[in-house]
Amino acid sequence: MLFVNSEPEDVWYHMQNVGTDLDLLFMDEDMKVISKKRGKANDPTPIKESGVMFVLEIAPNDKIHVGDEGDLDDDESNYVMKILAPDGST
């Protein structure tokens, strides 16, 4: 799931009532991953980050790293988010 803020801000999320672990990718206004944090299933502990424009929840994945960038493709009926490595590969 992708969460979009109207401008960069300080955010916090929790995993209470979520039955599976997820990675949360916190991204700035340029869609650059500024941090990646693991959310544990059913954990009410806040997961905080500052200066966030986008948050993408994904299945736990060690292939995405801080510094990677997102790219949002729009074909008018469907949005596709891609995470790009620093060399531009997906």
C-alpha positions in Angstrom: 0.0 0.0 0.0 1.3 3.5 -0.8 0.6 6.4 1.5 1.0 9.9 0.0 1.3 13.1 2.1 0.5 16.5 0.6 4.0 17.7 1.7 6.9 16.2 3.6 6.2 15.7 7.3 7.0 13.7 10.4 5.0 10.5 10.4 4.4 7.5 12.6 2.8 4.1 11.8 2.1 1.0 13.9 1.4 -2.6 13.1 -1.3 -3.2 15.6 -4.0 -5.4 14.0 -1.8 -6.2 11.1 -1.2 -10.0 11.0 2.1 -10.1 9.1 5.5 -8.4 9.1 5.9 -5.7 6.6 8.8 -3.4 5.5 7.9 0.3 5.5 9.8 2.4 3.0 9.9 6.0 3.9 10.6 8.3 0.9 11.2 12.0 0.5 9.5 14.3 -2.1 11.9 13.0 -4.8 10.8 9.4 -4.0 14.2 8.6 -2.6 14.2 5.9 0.1 15.3 7.8 3.3 14.8 4.8 5.6 13.5 1.2 5.6 12.0 -0.1 8.8 10.6 -3.5 9.6 7.1 -3.5 11.1 6.4 -6.6 13.3 3.0 -8.2 13.1 0.5 -6.9 15.8 3.1 -4.6 17.3 1.6 -1.3 18.6 5.0 0.4 19.0 5.2 3.5 16.8 7.5 3.5 13.8 8.6 7.1 13.3 10.4 9.0 10.6 10.8 12.7 9.6 10.6 14.5 6.3 8.4 11.9 4.7 6.3 12.4 1.5 5.6 8.7 0.7 5.4 5.5 2.7 5.3 2.2 0.8 4.3 -1.0 2.7 5.8 -4.1 1.1 6.5 -7.7 2.0 9.8 -8.1 3.8 12.4 -7.6 1.2 16.2 -7.2 1.5 16.7 -6.0 -2.1 15.5 -2.4 -1.5 17.9 -0.1 0.3 18.2 3.4 1.6 19.2 5.6 -1.4 17.1 3.7 -3.9 14.5 5.8 -5.7 10.8 5.2 -6.6 9.2 5.8 -9.9 5.5 6.1 -10.4 4.2 5.0 -13.8 0.7 6.3 -14.7 -1.3 4.8 -17.6 -4.4 6.7 -16.5 -6.2 3.6 -15.3 -3.5 2.0 -13.2 -0.5 3.2 -11.1 2.6 1.1 -10.8 5.3 1.9 -8.3 8.8 0.8 -9.1 11.9 1.0 -6.8 15.1 1.8 -8.7 18.6 1.0 -7.4 21.2 3.7 -7.6 22.3 2.3 -11.0 18.7 2.7 -12.3 17.9 -1.1 -12.3 14.6 -2.4 -10.9 
